[in-house]
Amino acid sequence: MTKRILFIATFLLISFGSIQAQEISKHAIGLRLSESEGFWAEASYQASLSSNTRAELDLGIQGRNRYKALKLTGIYQWVFNIDGGLNWYVGPGIGGGLVDFDNDVRRDRDDLETFGFVTGDVGIEFNFDFPLLISLDFRPEIYFDDYNDDDINFNLGLSARYQF
C-alpha cells in the first residue's frame, strides 16, 4: 500500500511539473475591456516573475452620466499550460481608485471619493506564434466602501496584448 501511494504521489508531482512547463513572455502590454457596473477600458501590463508566474497591472477608466472613475488593479498570477499556446491562469489581487460624482445627480455624496477592493482572477489565454496574446478572464471584486451599491462586482474582461 505504501509503495502504491509513493508511486501515485511521484506520478502527480512529475505530471504537475510538466503541466507548468511553458514559456510566458517577459513583458506584455495592451488593452483590457471589461463589464462591471458599467464599461471599463483598461491599459494592461504583464511582467514575468518566473517561468510560470507573472504580475499584472491594469489602469482603467469609466465614464458614465453620473460619475467618472479611475481604477488601478494589481494581480499575481500562476500560469498553467493546457496545450501549445493555450494557457489558463489564476491569482489574487488588490486595487483601488477614485470616483468623481456629479453633484447635480446625487447631492448626498461627496464630489470625489476613494475606493478599495480585493479581487481574484481566473482566465484563459491564447499565445499566438507572432507576439499577440488574447485572453478572457473573470474577476470577482469585493469593495470596502460605498462606491458601489453592491459590495461584490463580477468583472468579465477581454484582453489583447503585445508581447515583447
N, C-alpha and C positions, 0 to 999 in steps of 0.2 A: 504494500500500500504506500509506503514512504517513497519507494522508487518511482511509482506512478505519479505522485504529487510533485516530486522533484522534476520529473520529465515534463509534466504539463507546465510547471512554473517556468522552466528553462525555455520551452517552446513559446510561451506567451511573451517572455522578455525579448527573445530574438525576433518574434513577429512584430512586437511593438517598436523595436528599433528599426526594422525595415519599413514600417509604415511611415515613420518620421523622416526617412531618408529622402529628402527632396531639396531642391535649391530654391530659396526665395531671394528676390533681388535685394541688393544693398539699400536702394532708395526707390521710392515710387511717389509720384506727385500727380494730383488730378482733382477730379470733381466728384462729390457725392451729393446726390439729390435724394431727399427723404420726405416722408409724410409723417408728421407727429404734431397733432393740434395745429395743422397748417403746413404749408410747403416750406422746406428749408433747402437752401443751396449752401454747400459747404466746400471750402478748399480743404483738400485732404493730403496729408504727407505720411508716408510709412518709412521707417528705418529698421533695418535688420539688426537684431541684437545677437543672434546666434543662428545656427543652421535651421532651427525650427521655431524661433521666437522673433517677435518684432514689436515695435511701439508704433502707435498711430496717433496723430494729432489732427483734429478737424476743427476748422474755424467756420462757423455757419452764420448766416443772416436770414432773417424772416421779416417780411413787411406785410402788415395787414392794415385794414382800415382803422382799427382802434389801438394798435401798438406796433412798434418795431423792436426786434430783439437781435442780440448778438450772443453767440454761444461758442465756448471752447470746450472740446472733449478730448481727453487723453485715455487711450486704451492699450493694455498689454495683451498681446495675442500669441497663442500657440497655434502653429500651422501644421496640418496633417495632410499628407498626400493621399488622394484616392486613386488616381490613375493618370500618368503622364502629366499634363499641365493642369489637371483638375485637383483642387485642394479644398479642404474645409478648415475653418478656424474658429476659435472660441477664446474668450478672455474677459477680465473685469476692467472697469474704467471709472473715471470720475470726471466731473465737469462743472462748469459754472458760466454765468453770463450776466448781461444787463438787458433790461427791458424798459422801453420808454413808452409809457401810456399816454394816449391823447386825453387830456383833462376834460375836453368837451364831451367825451363819451361817458367816462366814469369819474365823477368828482370825488369818490370815496378812496381813490388810490393816489399815491404819490406819483409825481411825474416820472421819476427814474427809480427803478428798483433793481436789486441784485437777486440772483437765484443760484442754487447749487443742487447737484444731483449725483447719484451713483448709478452706474449702468453695467450691463453685461452685454456681450456681443457674441453672436453666433452667425456664421455665414458660409457661403460657398463662393469660390472664385475660379476663374479660368485664366491661365497664364499662356498667352499665345507665343508662337515661335518668334515673332517680332516683339518689340518692347511695349506691349499693351497688356494690361491686367484689368479684367472686368469682374465685378463681384456684386452679390446680392446678400444683404445681411439684415438681421433682426436685433434691435436693441431695446429692451425694456428699460425705462428710465424712472427712477424713484426720486422725486423732488422733495426738498426740505424747506419749502417756503410757500407763499400764497400766489406765486406767479401763475401757476396753473390751477384751474378749478379742480382737477383731479390730482392726486399725489403721484399717480403712476401713468406714464405715457408709453405707448407701444410704437416704436420708431422703426419703420421699414425703409431701407435705403438701397439705391442702385448707384454703383460707382464705376468710373473709368479712370485709370491711372497710367501714366507713362513711367516705365521702369528704366533706371539708369544705375 
